[in-house]
Every structure is written in C-alpha cells, then in structure tokens.
C-alpha cells in the first residue's frame, strides 16, 4: 500500500495542483527518489530505508494493473 510510506495530508498534499496526469504517472512509475543513479551515494552508505523503499515500490508496481495506475493518477489529481 502506498500509505505505508505516503500521506495525502503530508507529502502528497497538493500534488494534483503541482503536476499534470502525465507527470504524476511518470513519478509513480519511475520516482526520482528511488532511481538507482539518484540514490547511489545513499546506497553506498547502506541506507536500508531507501533500499527497503525501493524494493517495496517495485513490488507494488509489479502487482498493479494499468487500470489501477490510471485510478491512482485520477485520485492524486484531486489532491489539491
């Protein structure tokens, strides 16, 4: 579940105002914070939180259908 790491009243608050559907979809499918190149230095420090978050996110994506991603984007667009 996304809510294990994210909150609609904290880090996702206002995301629908900041990003359009295309940007939201890209951020869901390939978040910069979990990008291997972006977090290489953190991984070198063995930051288990980042490694665990990356693993959880990948596992969630593997089990989501296209329709679920579309519904998630629609939900996020309403967080204004």
BELGIPE-V273368 format. One record per helix or strand. SS is the DSSP state (H for helix, E for strand). FROM is the first residue (numbers start at 1). LEN is the number of residues. If there is no record, write none. Layout:
# BELGIPE-V273368
SS&FROM&LEN, SS&FROM&LEN
This chain:
# BELGIPE-V273368
H&2&3, H&15&4, H&21&9, H&32&3, H&40&5, H&48&16, H&66&12
